[in-house]
Amino acid sequence: MTVFPTQAPLHVAIIMDGNGRWATSRGLPRLVGHKNGVDRVREIVRAAPGLGIGALTLYAFSSENWNRPKTEVMGLMGLLKTFLEKEMDDLHANQVRISVIGEIKKLPTEVAEVLRRSINTTRDNTGLKLNLALSYGSRDEIVRAARDIARECCEKKLSPEKINRDVLAAHLYTRELSDPDLLIRTGGEQRLSNFLLWQLSYTELYFVPIYWPEFKAKELKKAVADFNRRQRRFGRTGEQIKGGRS
């Protein structure tokens, strides 16, 4: 029987950093690091439900990553396409539901098509929500939301006085997900890198020095255990939390 942590992070976001550096440190091409990173994605997706995690948002390709060498970008796109094609039957059988945030229209046509097919195939699944951040940048997301809200105001569908945090959140890519409880970043860097800036306001942050190809299921368990030792107060005192008072 699966034993869930007492305070399982229901939504975990991961910045999967260090694939290229992992390969370079071993004298290998950077794309080899990305291929090994795909193996870790497969392992973490399988391990997450057993830890009580209901949603995973993976920072797979940022809007800034388009600035990388063309050969690396195309290699990453190929790995994404191959992963979805090879893993789709297994993901579907395990009730994983796939979603995407970011500017999908910028992705190569064949990759976008595989993504749409994966989303449609798994849309009714009730298990882990696997949310892929692709061609994603948080500042662009917020600007896009502000533009949509402004358009609704101009069309008299929304009054400026009615704009609040809930309204803005409802215009973000992640409107169907709860905010992440835990953010994990591998690779030793301690920054958010334009990832879910609005959604991470009260998220617990967990930085590890190991590169993403080294982040196996046991490392995810360590992150969850660390999360469970923390007290999330959301502006309240520790005494209020312990006493169950609001």
N, C-alpha and C positions, 0 to 999 in steps of 0.2 A: 504494500500500500504506500502511495506517495505521501510523504510528510512535508507539509508546507511550513515555511518560516512563519513566525508569529506576526511579523510585519512585512510580508513579502512586498517588494516594489512591483506594483501592478504594471507599470509602464517603465521600461528601461530604454534609454537612448544611448547609443554608442558611437563615438568618433573613432573609427577603425584606422588608427594612424600607425605608420612605421613600416608598411610593406616594402617600400623602396629602400629604406635604410637597412632593413633586415637583409635584403638581398645584396646590397652593396657591401655590407660588412662581411659577407661571405664570398665576395668576388663574383657574384652572379648578376645577370641582367635584372633590372628593376621589375620586369614583367614576371619573372619567376617568383618574386616576393608577392605580387598581386595574386598569382595562381595559388600560392600557399595560403594567402588571406581568404580566398574563396573556400578552402577547406575548413577554415575556422568559422566562417559564416554558417556552413552546413552543421558543424558541431554545436555551435551556440544556439542555433534555431531549434535543434533537437533537444538540447538540455534545458532551455528556458521554461517550458511548461511544468517540468518536474520541480522547479524552484518556486512555483506560484506566479510566475511572470505571465501576464496576459497579453502584453503588447511589446514589441521590439521595434524601435525606430533606428535604422542603421544609416549613418552618413556615408553613403557609397560613392558619391561623386558630387563635388561642390561646383557652384557656378564659376569659381576661380580656377578649377581644375582644367577648364578648357584651354588655359594658357600654357599647359604642359606641352612637351614635344608631341607632335602629331602621331608619331608611332606609338607612344605610350597611351595616348587618348584612345586611339583605335583599338589597341590591345585590350584596354579596360572595357570598351564597349563589347568587344568580342567575348570576353570572359563573362560579362553580365548576361549576354544572350545565351551562351552555352550553359551557364548555371541554371537559368530559368527553364531551358528546354530539357535538360537532363534531370532536374529535380522536381519538375512540375507534378508528375504522377505521385511521387512520395509526399510532397507537400500537401497535395489535394487529399490523399488518403489519410493524412494525419490532421485534416481539418484546418490547416493553416490558411488564413485569409490574407491575400496580398493587396497592398495599396501602395501608392506612390505620391510623394510630394516633390514639387519642383516644376521646372519648365520642360515638360516632356516633349514639346514641339521642337526643342533644340536637339533632341537625340536623333541618331541615324534612323531612317524609316524602318529598317528591318528590326532594330532593337525596340522601337516604340510599338511595333506591331506585336512582338512577343510579349511585351509588358501588358498591352491591352488584353491579349488573349489570356494571360495569366490572371489578371484582375477579374475578367469575366468568368473564368472557370471556377475561381475560388470565392466569388462574391457572397455565396450563401453559407460558407463554412463557419463553424462556431468555435473553432479553437484559437490558437495563437494568432494575433494580428501582426503580420510582418509588414512594416511600413518602410519603404526604401526611399531615402532622400537622394534624388538624382537631378543633376543640374540645378541644385538647390542653393539658395543664399537667403539668409533670414532677413537682411535689410530689404532685398528685392521683394520678399514675401510681404513685409509690412507696408512697403510702398504700394504694392498691388492692392492690398486690403484697403488702404487709405483712398486709393483711386476709385475702387468700387463703391466705397461709402460715399465719396463725393458725388459720384454719378447718381446714386440713389437720391441724394439730397437735391441735386439739380432736377431730377425727374419727379420731385415732390413725393417720393416713396418713403422718405425718412426725414425727420426733422433734426437739425443739428443739435437741438437740446436733448434729443433722445440718445445721442451717441455716448456710450460708456464702454467699460472694459469688455462686457459681454458682447456688445455689438461688434467691436473690433475682433475679438476672438472668433466670432461666428463667421468672419470673412477670411480667416487664415486657412491654409491648406489642412491644418490639423483639427479642424472644427469637430470632427467626429471622434476624436481621441481625447482622453484626459491628458493633462500636462504630465510630463515625465516625473516619476518619483526619484529616479536615479539616473545620473549621467556618468558613463564610464568613458574615459579617454586613455587609450594606450599610447605607447611611444615616448613617454616622458615629458611631452609638452603640457603646459598648464594654462590653456586658453580655450575659448569657445569657438574661435574660427568661423564666425558668422553662422552659427548653427543654433536654431530654435531660440533666438534671443528673448523673445516674448515669453515663450512657453517654459523656459528654464528659471523663471524668477524665484521659485521656491524649491527648486530641485536640489537634491543632495549630489555633490560632485565627488567623483572618485577618479584620481589620476594614478596610473601605474607606469613604471619605466619600461616594462617589457613591450616589444613590438607586437603588432596585431597577429602575425603568423604564430606567435608563441602563446596567445591568449586562448587557452583551452577551457573545457568545461569546468575544471577545478578552479580556474581563475575567476570564472563567473560566480562560482559558489563563494569564493572569498569576498567578492564584491558585495554579494547579497548579505553575507554574514556581517560585514562592516556596516552596511546600511541598517541592519537590525540592531546594532549597538548605538545608533544615533537617536537623539530625541528631536523630533520635528515639532517646533513650537508655533510657527506661523504668527509671530508677534506676541504670543502669550508667554507667561513665565513657566519655568519648570514645575513649580508647585501646582499651578493650575492644571498642567497636563497630568501630573500624578494623581491629583484629586478628581480628575474627570470633569472639571468645571470649564465652562466656556468663557 
